[in-house]
Amino acid sequence: MPTGRRLDCGLRCALPVILLAAGLLTGCAGLRGGYVPVGIGEVVVLKPQTVPAGRARTFYQAGGSVARVDVYEPYCELEINTVADHPQTIAPGRFRVVRGGTALLSDPDARLPIFGPFVDVGCGDEIYYEVDYRLSSAAQPGVRQLRCRQAFPACGPGAFRYPSKEVVQDTLGEAFFIE
């Protein structure tokens, strides 16, 4: 009768399992739960914002609305629920943050997490630190979320962190107030 051999490798065997579990949890973290990153409770739109025709989001960088973003600098996306064949306007108003989340991404467009079976992040790559704020307003229920990102080299020096409240405010500019 065979007897089982005990695998005695300690942390050396446990580390891959821990990293895999952390990767799966990070990749699925998204907007679940009630955690609101960097203490933002409300997003106040001070001036009307235009979402271009054929899109459901508008982009912000360096204090204003932009048509395209430089993914190596902090940027934000304000998203609505619908795509229309004409420009749509988000009126000034207060939007309460009802949920939030964070993610580490290897590709901001595809929203690929840095951990996963099909992701290979090397020292020449960037890691995108993302914060999501799910928004709610009785006056404008079609405004969905604010998502902000900033990139850091995967192996480079620097203070790796998610966009702070101050970074979000600076990225959005004077048309918004972050509380």
C-alpha positions in Angstrom: 0.0 0.0 0.0 1.6 3.3 -1.1 2.1 5.9 1.6 1.9 9.5 0.7 5.1 11.6 0.8 4.8 14.9 2.5 6.1 17.7 0.4 8.3 19.7 2.7 9.3 22.9 0.9 7.7 25.6 3.0 7.5 29.1 1.6 9.1 28.0 -1.7 6.0 25.9 -2.6 3.5 28.3 -1.0 4.7 31.5 -2.8 3.5 30.5 -6.3 0.1 29.6 -4.9 -0.1 32.9 -2.9 0.9 34.9 -6.0 -1.6 33.1 -8.2 -4.4 33.7 -5.7 -3.4 37.4 -5.4 -3.4 37.8 -9.1 -6.8 36.3 -9.5 -8.3 38.4 -6.8 -6.6 41.6 -8.2 -7.8 40.8 -11.7 -11.4 40.4 -10.5 -11.4 43.2 -7.9 -13.1 45.8 -10.2 -15.9 47.7 -8.6 -17.0 45.1 -6.0 -17.6 46.0 -2.4 -17.9 49.4 -0.8 -14.3 50.5 -0.7 -13.8 54.0 -2.1 -10.2 54.8 -2.9 -8.5 58.0 -1.8 -11.4 59.2 0.2 -13.5 60.8 -2.6 -17.1 61.1 -1.6 -18.5 63.3 -4.4 -17.6 64.5 -7.8 -19.1 67.9 -8.6 -19.4 68.9 -12.2 -19.2 72.8 -12.3 -19.5 73.3 -16.1 -21.4 71.4 -18.8 -19.3 68.5 -20.2 -19.8 67.1 -23.7 -19.5 63.5 -24.6 -18.6 63.2 -28.3 -21.0 61.5 -30.8 -20.5 57.8 -31.1 -18.9 57.5 -27.6 -19.9 56.9 -24.1 -17.0 58.6 -22.4 -15.0 61.8 -22.5 -11.3 62.1 -21.5 -9.4 64.6 -19.3 -5.8 65.3 -18.9 -3.6 68.1 -17.5 -6.7 70.1 -16.3 -9.0 69.8 -19.3 -11.0 67.8 -21.8 -8.9 66.1 -24.5 -9.7 64.1 -27.7 -6.8 61.7 -27.0 -4.7 60.9 -24.0 -1.0 60.4 -23.4 -1.1 57.1 -21.4 2.2 58.0 -19.7 0.6 60.9 -17.9 -2.3 60.8 -15.5 -5.7 60.9 -17.2 -9.4 60.3 -16.4 -12.5 59.1 -18.2 -16.0 60.2 -17.4 -18.5 57.6 -18.6 -22.2 57.6 -19.3 -24.5 54.7 -20.0 -25.4 55.4 -23.6 -23.8 55.9 -27.0 -25.6 58.3 -29.3 -25.1 59.5 -32.9 -25.0 63.1 -31.6 -23.0 64.8 -28.8 -24.5 64.4 -25.3 -24.2 66.8 -22.4 -23.5 66.2 -18.8 -25.0 69.1 -16.9 -23.5 70.7 -13.8 -24.4 68.7 -10.7 -23.3 66.6 -7.8 -22.5 62.9 -8.2 -22.2 60.8 -5.1 -19.6 58.0 -5.1 -21.5 54.9 -4.3 -18.7 52.3 -5.0 -15.1 52.3 -5.9 -12.2 50.1 -6.7 -8.6 49.8 -7.8 -6.8 47.8 -10.4 -3.3 47.3 -11.6 -3.3 47.0 -15.4 -0.8 46.0 -18.1 -3.0 47.5 -20.9 -5.3 50.3 -20.1 -7.4 50.0 -23.3 -8.2 46.3 -22.9 -8.1 46.6 -19.0 -5.9 43.6 -18.7 -4.7 43.0 -15.1 -1.0 42.7 -14.5 -1.6 39.2 -13.2 -3.1 36.5 -15.3 -2.4 33.6 -17.7 -2.1 35.7 -20.8 -0.2 38.7 -19.4 3.6 39.1 -19.6 4.9 42.3 -18.0 8.6 42.9 -18.4 10.9 45.7 -17.2 10.3 47.7 -20.4 6.6 47.8 -19.8 4.4 50.2 -17.9 2.0 49.3 -15.1 -1.2 51.4 -14.9 -2.6 52.2 -11.5 -6.3 52.7 -11.8 -9.1 54.0 -9.5 -12.8 53.6 -10.3 -15.6 55.7 -8.8 -19.1 54.5 -9.5 -21.3 57.6 -9.5 -24.9 58.2 -8.6 -27.2 61.2 -9.1 -31.1 61.3 -9.1 -31.0 64.2 -11.5 -28.7 62.5 -14.0 -28.9 58.7 -13.6 -27.2 58.1 -16.9 -23.8 59.3 -15.6 -22.0 56.0 -14.8 -18.5 56.4 -13.5 -15.2 58.3 -13.3 -12.1 56.2 -13.9 -8.5 57.6 -13.5 -5.1 56.1 -14.2 -1.4 56.8 -14.0 1.5 54.8 -15.3 4.8 53.8 -13.8 7.7 51.7 -15.3 7.3 48.1 -14.2 10.9 47.9 -12.9 11.8 51.5 -12.6 12.4 53.8 -9.6 9.6 55.9 -8.3 6.7 56.1 -5.9 4.2 53.6 -7.4 0.7 54.6 -6.3 -2.8 55.0 -7.4 -3.9 58.5 -8.5 -4.5 60.6 -5.3 -7.3 63.0 -4.7 -5.0 65.8 -5.7 -3.9 64.1 -8.9 -7.6 63.4 -9.9 -8.5 67.1 -9.2 -5.5 68.4 -11.3 -6.3 66.0 -14.1 -9.9 67.0 -14.3 -9.2 70.8 -13.9 -11.5 73.7 -12.9 -14.7 72.3 -14.5 -14.8 69.8 -11.6 -14.5 69.8 -7.8 -13.6 66.7 -5.9 -14.9 66.3 -2.4 
